[in-house]
Every structure is written in structure tokens, then in C-alpha cells.
Amino acid sequence: VIGFFQYHTVGYRETLLDVARDYELGYNEIALYYPDMDPWVPKTGTRLTIPSRWVLPPTRHEEVVINIPELRLYLFMKNYDMVKTYPLGLGREGFETPIGSYRVITKQTNPTWMPPPSAWDEYGKAPVPPGPDNPLGDYWVGLSAKHIGIHGTNNPWGVGRLVSRGCIRMYPEHISKFYGEVNIDARVEVIYEPVKIGIENDLIYLEVHPDIYNRIPDLFHHTEDLFKQKGLWKYVEHEEVIRCVEEKNGVPFPVGSVAKGGDG
């Protein structure tokens, strides 16, 4: 479990999109935590809890992991014993970001965008040079998946949403950092896991996200199976698990403990 909760007071004419970006969150994360709040006109002076805390996703390689349901990337920096994480914009319906294990095969600054056939009606066929009209932004990190890369954007409000044709978008200020942090041939795992389980200080945490591509037939049974695979089902409060699955607010919540009982 990484990160920590922060707090923010809504300023005059400040939107939840502004707040999300200021705290390095995607729109989805603040919207899930405050589903009943108008994202465009939150009440000035409202005290917000910033949900900047995450259970690490499952990974085989501990290099770069993209978890589609939470629209978030994790960068494992082994030399520093540190994990960095960035919010993402991902593929919309019909252009879902593909799951798989890939490698970084190219890096480019100020890329030219070649509109794919699916975008010709909207953008035309002509290459789009670097500049404010280029949807790739200022940096391109190409993956071994065909036509898929991690890049910036000229529409930062799309981060935390399903908006792309399969590519992986980052805030401009994040892609500029990530570009320098990731190397050619780095392994990139794109996974689909709306349920994450972690342990910190003997507490068992459950983090549940919406099944955004509708790939999990029964989210509760999926969660139960994950707990049983880890040998933790007998240690959790089942009612709390049910509540987390129903809320799907993307925030780690303690649902049990692996600590042994005693006088303490």
C-alpha cells in the first residue's frame, strides 16, 4: 500500500478536474470518491479528502504496470526502492486498450501524429506536426503493441477517462517525467484487475474499481476468489468486503487483520 490521504479546500471557481490534476489524480478518481458532487461547480470552501493512496497492482516484472480499471500506471524504480504512479486516459468503447506484456521499442520528442483510418473522418489523412493541435503532446513512448504508445495530450481533461483509440495518455507534466524515467526495452504489463488486495501493518486492505470494460461477470465472487487464493478469506469481515465491492470507489479500505490475538 503506497501514498497517503491529503486534504484540500475548494477555492473560488475551482472545479474537481482542477483539484484532481493538482494532486496528480485522474478525473475518475475524484469523481468516484465524490459521486454526488457537481465536478464543475463544487461549493467554494468545501473540505475535500484527496484519495491519493493505492494498493500496488499484481506484477510479474516490477517495471511498468498499467492497470486498466483504475486508469493508472505504476513505475517500479528498483534502484531507488521506490514506486511512482501516474493517472491515465485510456481506450474508449470499440478502441479498448489491449491487455498484454510489451516492451518499450521507441521514444520520440515532438512527435508527428499520423491519423489512423478510424480518425480520418474527424482529423483527415494529413500528418499533424508538433504543436498545440497534436493529440500526442510533446512525447511519445512507443510499445511493441501495434499502434499503441504512452504519450502526452493536448486535452488534459481526458486523463482519468476512456477517451483514446487505444493509446495511453498522460498529463503533459507527467509524460515529461516518465519519458526520462523509462528506458528502451523496459517491460510494460497492461493488466485488467479491478480488485486489489494489500497488507500494511497487519491490516488487510481492499481496493475496488468499476469494471469499466465489463469483463468480470460477478465482481463479488471475483473478489472472494482473490482472497481465497491469498489465504486471507478467513481473516476479513465479509460485510466490509461486500460494502467495498458495492461502492467501487477506488480507495483502499481495511477489511480485516492478519495479526494474532492477545492482550494487546
URRA-V625543 format. One record per residue. N is the residue number from 1. NEAR is the number of other C-alpha atoms within 10 Angstrom. Layout:
[[N | NEAR] [N | NEAR]]
This chain:
[[1 | 16] [2 | 15] [3 | 13] [4 | 10] [5 | 11] [6 | 12] [7 | 12] [8 | 13] [9 | 14] [10 | 19] [11 | 14] [12 | 11] [13 | 11] [14 | 16] [15 | 17] [16 | 20] [17 | 21] [18 | 17] [19 | 21] [20 | 23] [21 | 19] [22 | 10] [23 | 15] [24 | 16] [25 | 25] [26 | 28] [27 | 25] [28 | 25] [29 | 24] [30 | 26] [31 | 18] [32 | 18] [33 | 18] [34 | 15] [35 | 12] [36 | 8] [37 | 14] [38 | 12] [39 | 18] [40 | 12] [41 | 13] [42 | 16] [43 | 17] [44 | 13] [45 | 11] [46 | 11] [47 | 12] [48 | 16] [49 | 14] [50 | 18] [51 | 22] [52 | 19] [53 | 17] [54 | 22] [55 | 22] [56 | 17] [57 | 22] [58 | 15] [59 | 16] [60 | 10] [61 | 13] [62 | 17] [63 | 17] [64 | 26] [65 | 24] [66 | 26] [67 | 21] [68 | 27] [69 | 20] [70 | 26] [71 | 27] [72 | 23] [73 | 22] [74 | 21] [75 | 19] [76 | 19] [77 | 15] [78 | 10] [79 | 6] [80 | 7] [81 | 7] [82 | 10] [83 | 16] [84 | 14] [85 | 21] [86 | 19] [87 | 27] [88 | 31] [89 | 31] [90 | 28] [91 | 21] [92 | 17] [93 | 14] [94 | 9] [95 | 15] [96 | 17] [97 | 23] [98 | 17] [99 | 14] [100 | 12] [101 | 17] [102 | 16] [103 | 17] [104 | 20] [105 | 16] [106 | 14] [107 | 19] [108 | 13] [109 | 15] [110 | 14] [111 | 20] [112 | 19] [113 | 17] [114 | 16] [115 | 17] [116 | 13] [117 | 11] [118 | 11] [119 | 12] [120 | 12] [121 | 9] [122 | 9] [123 | 14] [124 | 14] [125 | 13] [126 | 10] [127 | 13] [128 | 17] [129 | 15] [130 | 17] [131 | 14] [132 | 12] [133 | 13] [134 | 20] [135 | 21] [136 | 29] [137 | 27] [138 | 21] [139 | 23] [140 | 25] [141 | 23] [142 | 20] [143 | 23] [144 | 16] [145 | 17] [146 | 8] [147 | 11] [148 | 17] [149 | 21] [150 | 24] [151 | 30] [152 | 28] [153 | 24] [154 | 18] [155 | 17] [156 | 20] [157 | 17] [158 | 21] [159 | 29] [160 | 27] [161 | 20] [162 | 24] [163 | 19] [164 | 20] [165 | 19] [166 | 21] [167 | 24] [168 | 29] [169 | 33] [170 | 30] [171 | 26] [172 | 18] [173 | 12] [174 | 17] [175 | 22] [176 | 18] [177 | 10] [178 | 19] [179 | 18] [180 | 9] [181 | 11] [182 | 19] [183 | 15] [184 | 13] [185 | 13] [186 | 15] [187 | 21] [188 | 24] [189 | 23] [190 | 19] [191 | 19] [192 | 21] [193 | 20] [194 | 24] [195 | 24] [196 | 20] [197 | 24] [198 | 20] [199 | 15] [200 | 13] [201 | 9] [202 | 12] [203 | 17] [204 | 21] [205 | 22] [206 | 26] [207 | 26] [208 | 26] [209 | 25] [210 | 20] [211 | 19] [212 | 16] [213 | 15] [214 | 10] [215 | 11] [216 | 15] [217 | 9] [218 | 10] [219 | 21] [220 | 17] [221 | 12] [222 | 15] [223 | 22] [224 | 15] [225 | 13] [226 | 16] [227 | 18] [228 | 12] [229 | 10] [230 | 9] [231 | 10] [232 | 16] [233 | 17] [234 | 12] [235 | 15] [236 | 19] [237 | 13] [238 | 14] [239 | 10] [240 | 15] [241 | 22] [242 | 15] [243 | 12] [244 | 23] [245 | 22] [246 | 14] [247 | 14] [248 | 18] [249 | 22] [250 | 27] [251 | 21] [252 | 22] [253 | 21] [254 | 19] [255 | 21] [256 | 21] [257 | 19] [258 | 15] [259 | 11] [260 | 7] [261 | 7] [262 | 5] [263 | 3] [264 | 4]]
